[in-house]
Amino acid sequence: MLVLAASSLCEFPPVAGMALVTLGATATTLDRFRSTAVRLPVVIAHSVVYGGLYLLFVAVVLQNSASGRGIGPVAAVDLAASLGLIALAMNLVVWALRSACQAE
């Protein structure tokens, strides 16, 4: 839904949406693999995939802003909101990695 809206509206901010999806997927992944033996590799793979997707979304917004218009207020608020959401997701991942390393 976000991608369709972003394709039709050039000013639609997609980064915070991606960060929100990342936060939800991180919480779900950690809950699903809470007490399994493959928790550590799954959390690492999840972090790499969603971290890469987030960076790709940020790069697209920054590339569009570098095309001569600069970063507009909507894109700036979107990037700032996404930083908070990604920080929460990273906090969950760090907590999961610490607890997985302590359990071994």
Buried (B, 14 or more C-beta within 10 A) or exposed (E): EBEEEBEEEEEBBBBBBBBBBBBEBBEEBBEEBEEEEEBBEBBBEBBEEBBEBBEEBBEEBEEBBEEEEEBBEEBBEBBEBBBEBBEBBBEBBEEBBEEBEEEE
